[in-house]
Amino acid sequence: MSLAATLLCGFVVMWLMVTAFSHIPPFQFWVSRFDQFHLIPRWNFFAPNPGDKDYHLVVRHRCLDGRLTEWQNVPLYVPRPKLACLWHPQKRAAKVLNDAVQSIRFLYRHEGVSDSGLPFSLPYLLLLRTVCRLAPPADDATELQFAIIESTGHDETRALTCAFLSSYHRR
């Protein structure tokens, strides 16, 4: 093996070792301090708090006589076509809706946005537009209400909780 190949091989091995050490908490500060040009990659295969909940958007209508219809599911995700690995532009719309659901939860739970201010936020308006467009109302429906439902677990052990409940909106 030539000297250049040996040096290159040694450099790559050292770079991989430093990359491995950069993912160990006691060494992260040391490696980032000397990595001024960001040559050491950061690979985060798993988030610090992995997602363990599914979210569902549901809607119901209030009729002229005051009765409420059953909750109906509003699909956040479209079925994947067979060629989705090559071309699937609909996934962007689903991602926007999923981000809106996450934003509503964050604003409502963590940021303390008031109930009077939340309906003027962009995520809320996007979800309201989506339920108005995708959920056909009953014949005599005058108002609608939507909710974000969290589900955890699997089929037999699935637990549902209401993460957010909107006020009523006129159709």
ZIUR-V694415 format. One record per pair of residues at least 6 apart in sequence whose C-alpha atoms are under 8 Angstrom apart, sorted by sequence separation. I is the first residue (numbers start at 1). J is the second residue. D is the distance in Angstrom with one decimal. If there is no record, write none. Layout:
BEGIN
i,j,d
I,J,D
I,J,D
END
This chain:
BEGIN
i,j,d
21,27,6.0
22,28,4.7
32,38,7.9
62,68,4.6
63,69,7.7
107,113,5.7
108,114,7.6
118,124,6.8
119,125,6.6
152,158,5.5
153,159,6.4
21,28,7.2
61,68,5.7
62,69,6.5
81,88,7.4
151,158,6.4
152,159,5.3
60,68,6.8
61,69,5.4
80,88,7.5
151,159,5.5
152,160,6.8
22,31,5.7
60,69,5.6
61,70,7.9
151,160,4.6
21,31,7.7
22,32,7.5
60,70,6.0
108,118,7.6
150,160,5.6
151,161,6.5
60,71,4.7
107,118,7.8
149,160,6.5
150,161,5.3
59,71,5.4
60,72,6.4
78,90,7.2
149,161,5.7
150,162,6.2
18,31,7.4
58,71,6.0
59,72,5.4
78,91,7.5
149,162,4.6
150,163,6.1
58,72,5.3
59,73,6.6
77,91,7.6
148,162,6.1
149,163,5.5
58,73,4.5
59,74,7.0
131,146,7.4
147,162,7.0
148,163,5.5
149,164,7.2
57,73,6.1
58,74,5.4
78,94,7.2
147,163,7.5
148,164,5.1
56,73,7.1
57,74,5.4
77,94,5.2
147,164,5.5
148,165,6.6
22,40,7.8
56,74,7.5
57,75,7.1
76,94,5.8
128,146,7.6
147,165,4.4
23,42,7.4
56,75,7.7
57,76,7.1
104,123,6.3
146,165,6.2
147,166,6.0
22,42,7.7
56,76,7.3
103,123,6.4
104,124,6.6
145,165,7.6
146,166,5.5
19,40,5.7
76,97,6.4
145,166,5.8
146,167,7.8
18,40,7.5
19,41,6.5
76,98,6.9
101,123,7.2
145,167,6.0
19,42,7.6
100,123,4.6
145,168,4.8
100,124,7.2
144,168,5.4
145,169,6.4
15,40,7.5
143,168,5.9
144,169,5.3
100,126,7.2
101,127,7.7
143,169,5.1
144,170,6.5
100,127,7.0
143,170,4.2
144,171,6.7
142,170,5.8
143,171,5.2
97,126,7.7
142,171,5.5
97,127,7.1
141,171,7.6
132,171,7.7
55,101,7.7
101,148,7.2
108,164,7.7
74,131,6.7
105,163,6.8
105,164,6.9
74,134,6.6
104,164,7.8
74,135,6.5
72,135,7.7
69,138,7.8
59,131,6.8
63,138,7.5
59,135,7.2
61,137,6.6
64,140,5.9
61,138,7.1
63,140,5.3
64,141,6.2
63,141,4.0
64,142,6.1
62,141,5.5
63,142,5.5
61,141,5.8
62,142,6.0
63,143,7.0
61,142,7.2
62,143,5.1
61,143,5.6
62,144,6.1
61,144,4.3
60,144,5.7
61,145,6.3
59,144,6.9
60,145,5.5
59,145,5.6
60,146,6.5
59,146,4.2
58,146,5.6
59,147,6.4
57,146,7.0
58,147,5.4
57,147,5.9
58,148,6.5
57,148,4.9
58,149,7.4
56,148,5.7
57,149,6.4
55,148,6.6
56,149,5.0
55,149,5.6
56,150,6.5
55,150,4.8
56,151,7.8
54,150,5.7
55,151,6.3
53,150,6.2
54,151,5.2
53,151,5.6
54,152,6.5
53,152,5.0
52,152,6.6
53,153,7.9
END
